[in-house]
């Protein structure tokens, strides 16, 4: 990423923008960084809501993650399938839950 920006997306995120056999992302740096920040922000926003949903609805962690994932796939959410799955995995990581078993 840019020397001017201190944020460096993790490899798990960068993998969505890498073409096999290439060592550079297939999108401009500013696009990749903006998408990463968007996804990271969503995972942080969903953390409290996910815990509340699990408690109030008595749902399994995986079911909560699945519902969050599905919600991110709506037209209004602005996430593609890979990003939604990454957010669900990041959300699990933030909450100390097992990674989702779907996707």
N, C-alpha and C positions, 0 to 999 in steps of 0.2 A: 504494500500500500504506500501511499504518499508519505514522504518524509515530513511534510507539514502537518499531517494528521497522526495523532498518537494512538488512535484506535486501529487495531489489527484483527480482522475477523478470524475466528478459529478455522482450522483446516476442515472441520466438519461442514462449515458453511461454505468455504471456498470450493469444496468439492462439487457444489452445484454449478459452478461457473468454469469448471475445468473440462477441457476436451481431452480425452485419452491421447497420450503421446505428446501433449503440448505442456509447456511449463508456465504459460500465462493464462489468466482468465479470459473467457470469450466475451467479456463485456468490459466497458471502460471502468477504471478504478472508482470514479465518483458514483457510478451506478451501483457497483457491488457494495461499496461502503454505505450508500443510502439504503439499500435493501437490507443489509446486515443490521443497521441501526433500527430500521422499521421492525424487523423480526425480533431483535433483542428487546426492544421496547414492548412489543406485544407480549412476549413471554413474561416480562416483569409485571405488566398490567394484569395478566390472567392469573398470576400466582395466588393472590388473595381470593379471587372469585372461584378458582378451582378448589381451594381448600374448603370454602364455604359450601360449594355445590356437593362435594364429597360428604360433608358432615350433614347438611340439611336433607339431602336426598338419599343418604345412605348408599352411595354408589361406590363401586370399586375405583381405585386410582386409574386403572386402564380405561374404564368407562368414561370417567371425567376427561381424561386426555383425548379420547375418541370424540367426545362431544365438542371439545375445544377445537380439535382438528377440523371436524365437519363444519363448525361455525366459520372457520377461516376460509372455507371453500365457497362461501356464498359470494354472489356477484359484488356486493357492497364491501366486502372485506379486503380486497386488493392483495391477495396472496395466491401464489400458484401452489400446486400440490406438493412440490419439493419444499417450498418455504414453510407451508403449513405443517408438514411432517417435522421439519427442523425445529419449528417453534414448539411443537408438542414434546419433542425430545428435550429441548432446552428447558421447558416448563417442568418436566419430570426431574431434570437435574437440579433445578432451583429448589424444588420441593423435597428432594431426597427420595423420590419415588422411583420405582423400576421404570425403565424405558418402555414406551408403548409397544404392544404386541400386534399392532396392525400396521398397514402401510407398506 
